[in-house]
Amino acid sequence: MDVVDSTNRVVSKLADAGEPEGLVVAADLQTAGRGRLDRSWDAEPGSGLLVSLLLRPAELPVARWHLLTAATAVAARSACAQVAGVTPDIKWPNDLLLGERKLAGILAEGSANAMVIGMGLNVHSGPPGSAHLDGTAERRVSRTSLLVAWLAALDGLLGRWEAVTDRYRAECSTIGREVVVEKVGGARLLGRAERIDEHGRLVVRGGDGELTTVSVGDVTHLRAPTP
Protein backbone atom coordinates (compact mmCIF):
# COMPACT_ATOMS: atom_id res chain seq x y z
CA MET A 1 0.00 0.00 0.00
CA ASP A 2 1.11 3.58 -0.58
CA VAL A 3 -0.64 5.38 2.28
CA VAL A 4 -2.60 4.05 5.27
CA ASP A 5 -3.56 5.52 8.62
CA SER A 6 -1.82 2.64 10.43
CA THR A 7 -0.68 -0.75 9.19
CA ASN A 8 -1.60 -2.21 12.59
CA ARG A 9 -5.11 -0.82 12.26
CA VAL A 10 -5.52 -2.28 8.76
CA VAL A 11 -4.37 -5.72 9.90
CA SER A 12 -6.51 -5.56 13.07
CA LYS A 13 -9.65 -4.89 11.03
CA LEU A 14 -8.89 -7.79 8.71
CA ALA A 15 -8.12 -10.03 11.70
CA ASP A 16 -11.54 -9.21 13.17
CA ALA A 17 -13.06 -10.20 9.82
CA GLY A 18 -11.42 -13.64 10.06
CA GLU A 19 -8.27 -13.18 7.98
CA PRO A 20 -5.95 -16.18 8.55
CA GLU A 21 -2.52 -16.02 10.13
CA GLY A 22 0.32 -14.77 7.97
CA LEU A 23 -1.25 -11.60 6.57
CA VAL A 24 1.41 -8.92 5.97
CA VAL A 25 0.63 -5.27 5.25
CA ALA A 26 3.38 -2.78 4.38
CA ALA A 27 3.04 0.90 3.47
CA ASP A 28 5.18 3.80 2.26
CA LEU A 29 3.47 6.23 4.63
CA GLN A 30 1.36 6.06 7.78
CA THR A 31 -0.74 9.09 8.66
CA ALA A 32 -1.51 7.87 12.20
CA GLY A 33 1.36 5.50 12.99
CA ARG A 34 1.84 4.71 16.65
CA GLY A 35 4.63 3.39 18.80
CA ARG A 36 4.67 2.06 22.34
CA LEU A 37 2.81 3.99 25.06
CA ASP A 38 0.64 5.60 22.33
CA ARG A 39 3.47 7.73 21.00
CA SER A 40 3.29 8.79 17.37
CA TRP A 41 5.60 7.19 14.79
CA ASP A 42 6.49 9.71 12.12
CA ALA A 43 8.45 8.91 8.96
CA GLU A 44 8.94 10.55 5.57
CA PRO A 45 7.14 8.74 2.70
CA GLY A 46 9.19 5.78 1.49
CA SER A 47 11.94 6.33 4.06
CA GLY A 48 11.40 3.27 6.24
CA LEU A 49 10.03 -0.23 6.51
CA LEU A 50 6.50 0.18 7.90
CA VAL A 51 4.91 -3.24 8.25
CA SER A 52 2.42 -5.22 10.30
CA LEU A 53 1.92 -8.98 10.56
CA LEU A 54 -1.00 -11.09 11.77
CA LEU A 55 -0.29 -14.09 13.98
CA ARG A 56 -2.75 -16.51 15.58
CA PRO A 57 -0.57 -18.38 18.11
CA ALA A 58 -3.06 -21.02 19.25
CA GLU A 59 -0.31 -23.27 20.66
CA LEU A 60 1.23 -20.49 22.78
CA PRO A 61 -0.43 -19.52 26.09
CA VAL A 62 -1.37 -15.85 26.30
CA ALA A 63 1.02 -15.47 29.26
CA ARG A 64 3.88 -16.22 26.85
CA TRP A 65 2.80 -13.98 23.99
CA HIS A 66 5.69 -11.66 24.89
CA LEU A 67 7.81 -14.23 23.03
CA LEU A 68 6.17 -13.14 19.77
CA THR A 69 7.54 -9.61 20.10
CA ALA A 70 10.86 -11.00 21.30
CA ALA A 71 11.05 -13.15 18.16
CA THR A 72 10.12 -10.13 16.04
CA ALA A 73 12.98 -8.07 17.49
CA VAL A 74 15.51 -10.90 17.13
CA ALA A 75 14.40 -11.47 13.51
CA ALA A 76 14.68 -7.74 12.73
CA ARG A 77 18.20 -7.63 14.16
CA SER A 78 19.13 -10.63 12.02
CA ALA A 79 17.61 -9.07 8.89
CA CYS A 80 19.57 -5.83 9.39
CA ALA A 81 22.80 -7.79 9.74
CA GLN A 82 22.07 -9.93 6.68
CA VAL A 83 20.88 -7.21 4.31
CA ALA A 84 22.69 -4.09 5.49
CA GLY A 85 25.72 -5.52 7.27
CA VAL A 86 24.60 -3.60 10.35
CA THR A 87 23.86 -5.36 13.64
CA PRO A 88 21.75 -3.24 16.00
CA ASP A 89 21.24 -3.77 19.72
CA ILE A 90 17.89 -4.74 21.22
CA LYS A 91 16.74 -2.46 24.03
CA TRP A 92 14.10 -3.90 26.34
CA PRO A 93 11.40 -4.59 25.52
CA ASN A 94 11.76 -4.44 21.73
CA ASP A 95 13.42 -1.31 20.34
CA LEU A 96 16.41 -1.61 18.01
CA LEU A 97 19.30 0.79 18.62
CA LEU A 98 22.47 1.77 16.82
CA GLY A 99 24.64 3.11 19.61
CA GLU A 100 22.08 4.93 21.72
CA ARG A 101 19.99 6.12 18.77
CA LYS A 102 16.71 4.45 17.94
CA LEU A 103 16.59 2.51 14.68
CA ALA A 104 13.27 0.67 14.99
CA GLY A 105 10.27 0.24 17.23
CA ILE A 106 7.85 -2.65 17.53
CA LEU A 107 4.23 -2.45 18.67
CA ALA A 108 2.22 -5.60 19.47
CA GLU A 109 -1.54 -5.51 19.94
CA GLY A 110 -3.38 -8.66 20.98
CA SER A 111 -7.00 -9.79 21.06
CA ALA A 112 -8.66 -13.04 22.09
CA ASN A 113 -7.12 -15.15 19.35
CA ALA A 114 -4.85 -12.88 17.34
CA MET A 115 -1.70 -10.84 17.70
CA VAL A 116 -0.91 -7.95 15.38
CA ILE A 117 2.78 -6.99 15.38
CA GLY A 118 3.81 -3.75 13.76
CA MET A 119 7.34 -2.52 13.09
CA GLY A 120 8.71 0.80 11.96
CA LEU A 121 12.37 0.61 10.91
CA ASN A 122 14.31 3.64 9.67
CA VAL A 123 15.99 2.70 6.41
CA HIS A 124 16.75 5.71 4.20
CA SER A 125 16.22 8.39 6.85
CA GLY A 126 14.67 8.89 10.25
CA PRO A 127 13.39 11.54 12.66
CA PRO A 128 15.95 13.95 14.18
CA GLY A 129 18.19 12.16 16.67
CA SER A 130 17.38 8.69 15.37
CA ALA A 131 19.49 6.23 13.38
CA HIS A 132 18.86 4.84 9.91
CA LEU A 133 20.43 1.93 8.08
CA ASP A 134 21.66 3.86 5.03
CA GLY A 135 23.66 6.19 7.24
CA THR A 136 25.49 3.36 8.97
CA ALA A 137 25.82 1.02 5.99
CA GLU A 138 26.94 3.96 3.82
CA ARG A 139 24.84 2.70 0.92
CA ARG A 140 21.18 2.52 -0.04
CA VAL A 141 19.57 -0.49 1.64
CA SER A 142 16.62 -2.27 -0.02
CA ARG A 143 13.42 -2.13 2.01
CA THR A 144 12.06 -5.10 0.06
CA SER A 145 15.11 -7.22 0.87
CA LEU A 146 14.81 -6.26 4.53
CA LEU A 147 11.16 -7.27 4.60
CA VAL A 148 11.87 -10.64 2.98
CA ALA A 149 14.80 -11.32 5.32
CA TRP A 150 12.77 -10.30 8.38
CA LEU A 151 9.86 -12.58 7.50
CA ALA A 152 12.19 -15.50 6.76
CA ALA A 153 14.07 -15.06 10.03
CA LEU A 154 10.82 -14.77 11.97
CA ASP A 155 9.41 -17.89 10.31
CA GLY A 156 12.49 -19.78 11.49
CA LEU A 157 11.90 -18.68 15.08
CA LEU A 158 8.15 -19.13 15.55
CA GLY A 159 7.47 -22.26 17.58
CA ARG A 160 11.07 -22.50 18.80
CA TRP A 161 10.26 -20.65 21.99
CA GLU A 162 13.22 -21.76 24.11
CA ALA A 163 15.57 -20.67 21.32
CA VAL A 164 13.74 -17.34 21.15
CA THR A 165 14.17 -16.87 24.89
CA ASP A 166 17.86 -17.70 24.76
CA ARG A 167 18.58 -15.47 21.78
CA TYR A 168 16.58 -12.54 23.08
CA ARG A 169 18.34 -12.60 26.44
CA ALA A 170 21.74 -12.90 24.75
CA GLU A 171 21.04 -10.07 22.30
CA CYS A 172 19.26 -7.63 24.64
CA SER A 173 21.75 -4.85 25.38
CA THR A 174 19.76 -3.60 28.39
CA ILE A 175 20.99 -6.43 30.62
CA GLY A 176 23.88 -5.27 32.77
CA ARG A 177 23.20 -1.59 32.10
CA GLU A 178 22.49 1.16 34.58
CA VAL A 179 19.02 2.32 33.56
CA VAL A 180 16.24 4.74 34.31
CA VAL A 181 12.78 3.24 33.87
CA GLU A 182 9.86 5.62 33.42
CA LYS A 183 6.94 3.52 34.64
CA VAL A 184 3.29 3.97 33.74
CA GLY A 185 1.89 6.68 35.99
CA GLY A 186 5.10 8.71 36.03
CA ALA A 187 7.12 6.83 38.67
CA ARG A 188 10.86 6.55 37.97
CA LEU A 189 13.12 3.65 38.83
CA LEU A 190 16.91 3.95 38.79
CA GLY A 191 19.06 0.84 39.02
CA ARG A 192 20.90 -1.95 37.23
CA ALA A 193 19.04 -4.19 34.78
CA GLU A 194 19.74 -7.67 36.15
CA ARG A 195 17.81 -10.03 33.92
CA ILE A 196 14.64 -10.74 31.96
CA ASP A 197 12.28 -13.15 33.70
CA GLU A 198 10.21 -15.96 32.24
CA HIS A 199 7.34 -13.56 31.51
CA GLY A 200 9.52 -11.14 29.55
CA ARG A 201 9.63 -8.60 32.37
CA LEU A 202 12.72 -6.59 33.23
CA VAL A 203 14.18 -7.16 36.69
CA VAL A 204 16.01 -4.09 38.03
CA ARG A 205 18.13 -3.88 41.17
CA GLY A 206 17.78 -0.46 42.78
CA GLY A 207 20.42 1.42 44.71
CA ASP A 208 19.07 -0.07 47.94
CA GLY A 209 19.62 -3.58 46.57
CA GLU A 210 15.91 -4.29 46.20
CA LEU A 211 14.73 -6.06 43.05
CA THR A 212 11.81 -4.56 41.13
CA THR A 213 10.05 -6.32 38.26
CA VAL A 214 8.88 -4.07 35.44
CA SER A 215 6.30 -5.26 32.93
CA VAL A 216 5.70 -1.96 31.10
CA GLY A 217 7.95 1.08 31.01
CA ASP A 218 10.26 3.29 29.01
CA VAL A 219 13.96 2.51 29.53
CA THR A 220 16.93 4.84 29.15
CA HIS A 221 20.43 3.36 29.20
CA LEU A 222 22.83 5.33 31.38
CA ARG A 223 26.19 3.54 31.23
CA ALA A 224 27.81 0.63 29.48
CA PRO A 225 27.33 -2.87 30.96
CA THR A 226 29.34 -3.67 34.06
CA PRO A 227 31.19 -6.98 34.42
Secondary structure, 3 states (H helix, E strand, C coil): CCEECCHHHHHHHHHHCCCCCCCEEEECEECCCECHHHCECCCCCCCEEEEEEEECCCCCCHHHCHHHHHHHHHHHHHHHHHHHCCCCEEECCCEEEECCEEEEEEEEEECCCCEEEEEEEECCCCCCCCCCHHHHHCCCCCHHHHHHHHHHHHHHHCCCHHHHHHHHHHHECCCCCEEEEEECCCCEEEEEEEEECCCCCEEEEECCCCEEEECCEEEEEEECCCC
